[in-house]
Amino acid sequence: MDFVVPTVDLGSIAPALLVLATALLVLVGELFTAPGRKGALAVLALLGVAGATAKSFLLWGQSETAFGGMVALDNYGLFFGLIFLIALGMTVLLSVRYLDQMDMDHGEYYVLLLLATFGMMLMASGTDLIVIFLGLEILSLSLYVLAGFARTDLRAQEAALKYFLLGAFSSGFLLYGAALTYAATGTTNLARIVSFLAQAGVAGNPLLWIAVGLLIVGFGFKVATVPFQMWVPDVYQGAPTPVTAFMSVGAKAAGFAGFLRVFLYAFPALSVDWTWLLAALAVLTMTLGNVVAIA
């Protein structure tokens, strides 16, 4: 059996790498920035956002895969990447004065925001369940810390703990779904899953149906669809206000990006079944959300 060395094209994930490099620069800059002058780190973070945004526009219209087909450069990933970058930029702008007023002006805050955005961009561009899960975990671990960033606020600590426990629980569903997908198809690569299903079909493959159900549950937790929304009220109330805004926009968009990438690309043969389930979850989410808001 011949071993094929996967292509390593860093240019295909250049916007995400710029965000990651900015996070490392801010982390190093924190060591040399005096207390009370951490706003300079926010400026550095915004420069990184601007650079990644410019690179995304330069790459617009290109289509290729890299890293052995585990990552894709396409307009889909770039579009969601721009959403994440806009959410990051707005959050940084909102955070400067907030952190100063709440006596939480630490450079690590911006590092965590940048790392969370890096995870989001991996989720949007990943074409392998393992890469998508890796991006999800980078995003989740960063948000767990950000939710409890106000270390003297008991509500923030409660929010971080609840978010961590339920987030880890939902990640387990997602990982188990990926494992069962591998058991059913022999691969976690989305393109190869499509090829397998085109040849073998979906009939008589119960593992695949269980895997799809687990993946829906895992992504449902991340985007807070009913009945997987239990963590939202406590976490949103306890987390710092800019972090809540970031989670409600960026993290949810990342969950949708990963969900749509997996289900529209890898499981079109099952779309007749999972679209009805998704529609039911959407109706329940909108109905319950509006009823609770009115009440």
C-alpha positions in Angstrom: 0.0 0.0 0.0 1.5 3.3 -1.1 1.6 6.1 1.5 0.5 9.5 0.0 2.0 12.5 1.8 -0.8 15.1 2.2 -0.2 18.5 0.6 0.5 21.3 3.1 -0.8 24.5 1.7 -0.7 27.1 4.5 -2.0 29.7 2.0 -5.4 28.0 2.1 -5.8 28.8 5.7 -4.0 32.1 5.7 -6.7 34.2 7.4 -7.0 31.7 10.3 -3.2 31.6 10.6 -3.1 35.4 10.7 -5.5 35.3 13.6 -3.5 32.7 15.4 -0.2 34.7 14.8 -1.9 37.8 16.2 -3.0 35.8 19.3 0.7 34.8 19.9 1.9 38.4 19.4 -0.7 39.7 21.9 0.4 37.0 24.4 4.0 38.0 24.1 3.1 41.7 24.1 1.2 41.2 27.4 4.6 40.5 29.1 5.9 43.9 28.0 2.8 46.1 28.5 2.4 48.0 31.7 -0.8 47.7 33.7 -3.3 50.3 32.7 -2.0 50.3 29.1 -3.5 47.1 27.9 -5.5 49.0 25.4 -2.5 48.8 23.1 -3.1 45.0 22.9 -6.6 45.7 21.7 -5.1 47.8 18.9 -2.8 44.9 18.0 -5.7 42.5 18.0 -7.7 44.9 15.6 -4.7 45.0 13.3 -4.7 41.3 13.1 -8.5 41.3 12.4 -7.9 43.8 9.6 -5.1 41.7 8.1 -7.1 38.5 8.2 -10.1 40.4 6.7 -8.0 41.8 3.8 -6.5 38.3 3.1 -10.0 36.8 3.1 -11.1 39.2 0.4 -7.9 38.5 -1.6 -8.7 34.7 -1.5 -12.4 35.2 -2.5 -13.4 33.1 -5.5 -10.6 30.5 -5.1 -11.5 26.9 -4.5 -9.0 24.2 -3.4 -8.4 21.6 -0.7 -5.3 21.1 1.4 -3.9 18.9 4.1 -5.0 15.7 2.4 -8.5 17.1 1.8 -9.1 17.9 5.5 -9.4 21.7 4.9 -11.1 23.5 2.0 -10.5 27.0 0.7 -13.9 28.2 -0.7 -16.3 31.0 -0.5 -18.4 29.2 2.1 -15.5 29.1 4.6 -14.4 32.7 3.7 -18.0 34.0 4.1 -18.3 32.6 7.6 -14.8 33.7 8.4 -15.7 37.3 7.6 -18.7 37.0 10.0 -16.4 35.7 12.7 -13.9 38.5 12.1 -16.6 41.2 12.2 -17.9 39.7 15.5 -14.3 39.6 16.9 -13.6 43.2 15.9 -16.8 44.5 17.4 -16.2 42.6 20.6 -12.7 44.0 20.9 -14.1 47.5 20.5 -16.8 46.9 23.1 -14.3 45.4 25.5 -11.7 48.1 25.9 -13.7 50.4 28.2 -15.7 47.6 29.7 -12.5 45.8 30.9 -11.1 49.0 32.3 -14.3 49.8 34.2 -14.6 46.3 35.6 -10.9 46.1 36.6 -10.3 43.1 34.3 -7.9 44.7 31.9 -5.7 41.7 31.1 -4.1 40.9 27.8 -5.1 37.3 28.0 -8.6 38.3 27.3 -7.8 39.3 23.8 -5.7 36.2 23.3 -8.7 34.0 24.2 -10.9 36.0 21.8 -8.4 35.5 19.0 -8.0 31.8 19.7 -11.8 31.3 19.8 -12.0 33.0 16.4 -9.3 30.7 15.1 -11.3 27.7 16.2 -14.4 29.1 14.5 -12.5 29.5 11.2 -11.3 25.9 11.4 -14.8 24.8 11.9 -16.0 26.7 8.8 -13.2 25.5 6.6 -12.8 22.0 7.8 -13.9 19.1 5.5 -13.1 16.4 7.9 -15.0 15.6 11.1 -11.8 15.5 13.1 -10.8 19.0 12.0 -14.2 20.4 12.7 -14.1 18.8 16.1 -10.6 20.2 16.7 -11.9 23.7 15.8 -14.9 23.3 18.0 -12.7 22.3 21.0 -10.4 25.3 20.5 -13.5 27.5 20.4 -15.1 25.9 23.4 -12.1 25.9 25.7 -11.5 29.6 25.0 -15.1 30.5 25.7 -15.1 28.5 29.0 -12.4 30.7 30.3 -13.9 33.9 28.9 -17.3 33.1 30.5 -15.6 33.0 33.9 -13.1 35.8 33.2 -14.6 38.0 36.1 -12.8 35.9 38.7 -14.4 37.7 41.7 -18.0 37.4 40.3 -19.7 34.3 41.6 -22.3 34.4 38.8 -19.4 34.4 36.2 -17.8 31.4 38.0 -21.2 29.6 38.0 -21.7 30.4 34.3 -18.2 29.1 33.4 -18.7 25.8 35.4 -22.1 25.2 33.8 -20.8 26.0 30.4 -17.8 23.7 30.8 -19.9 20.7 32.1 -22.6 21.0 29.5 -20.1 21.9 26.7 -18.0 18.9 27.5 -21.1 16.7 27.5 -22.2 18.0 24.1 -18.7 17.5 22.7 -18.9 13.9 23.8 -22.0 13.5 21.6 -20.2 15.1 18.7 -17.1 13.0 19.0 -19.1 9.8 19.5 -21.1 10.7 16.3 -17.8 11.1 14.4 -16.5 7.8 15.8 -19.7 6.0 14.6 -19.5 7.7 11.3 -16.0 6.3 10.9 -17.2 2.8 12.0 -20.0 3.0 9.4 -18.1 4.4 6.5 -14.4 3.8 7.2 -13.5 7.5 7.0 -14.1 10.9 8.7 -13.4 12.9 5.5 -16.6 14.4 4.2 -15.8 13.9 0.5 -15.1 10.2 1.1 -18.3 9.8 3.1 -20.2 11.1 0.1 -18.4 8.6 -2.2 -19.1 5.7 0.3 -22.8 6.5 0.5 -23.1 6.8 -3.3 -21.7 3.3 -3.7 -23.0 1.5 -0.6 -26.2 3.4 0.0 -27.7 4.1 3.5 -30.0 1.1 3.8 -29.0 -1.5 6.3 -26.5 0.7 8.1 -27.9 1.5 11.5 -24.6 2.9 12.8 -24.9 5.7 10.3 -28.3 6.7 11.5 -27.2 6.7 15.1 -24.1 8.7 14.1 -26.3 11.3 12.4 -28.5 11.6 15.4 -25.5 12.1 17.7 -24.0 14.8 15.4 -27.4 16.6 15.4 -27.4 16.5 19.2 -23.8 17.8 19.4 -24.4 20.7 17.1 -27.7 21.4 18.7 -26.0 22.1 22.0 -23.6 24.5 20.3 -26.3 26.5 18.6 -28.7 26.2 21.5 -31.7 24.7 19.8 -34.6 23.4 21.9 -34.3 21.1 23.9 -30.5 21.6 24.1 -30.7 25.3 25.2 -30.6 24.7 29.0 -27.1 26.3 29.4 -27.9 29.6 27.7 -29.7 31.8 30.3 -27.2 31.2 33.1 -24.1 31.5 30.9 -25.3 34.6 29.1 -26.2 36.3 32.3 -23.0 35.4 34.1 -20.4 36.0 31.4 -19.0 39.5 30.8 -21.3 41.5 28.5 -18.9 41.6 25.5 -18.3 37.9 25.8 -22.0 37.3 25.8 -22.3 39.3 22.6 -19.4 37.3 21.1 -20.9 34.0 22.0 -24.4 34.9 20.8 -23.1 35.8 17.3 -19.7 34.2 16.6 -20.1 30.9 18.4 -23.6 30.3 17.1 -22.5 31.2 13.6 -19.6 28.7 13.9 -22.0 26.0 15.1 -24.2 26.6 12.0 -21.1 26.7 9.7 -20.0 23.3 11.0 -23.5 21.8 10.9 -24.2 22.9 7.4 -20.8 21.9 6.1 -21.3 18.4 7.5 -24.9 17.7 6.7 -25.2 19.5 3.3 -21.9 18.2 2.1 -21.5 14.7 3.6 -25.1 13.5 4.1 -27.2 14.7 1.2 -28.5 11.2 0.7 -30.1 11.5 4.1 -31.5 15.0 3.6 -35.1 13.9 3.3 -34.9 12.6 6.9 -32.7 15.1 8.7 -34.3 18.2 7.2 -37.6 17.3 8.8 -35.9 16.9 12.2 -34.0 20.1 11.7 -37.3 21.9 10.8 -39.0 20.5 13.9 -36.1 21.7 16.1 -36.2 25.2 14.4 -40.0 25.5 15.0 -39.6 24.4 18.7 -36.7 26.8 19.2 -38.5 29.9 17.7 -41.8 29.1 19.5 -40.3 28.5 22.9 -37.9 31.4 22.6 -40.7 33.8 21.8 -43.1 32.4 24.4 -40.5 32.7 27.1 -39.6 36.2 26.0 -43.2 37.3 26.2 -43.8 35.6 29.5 
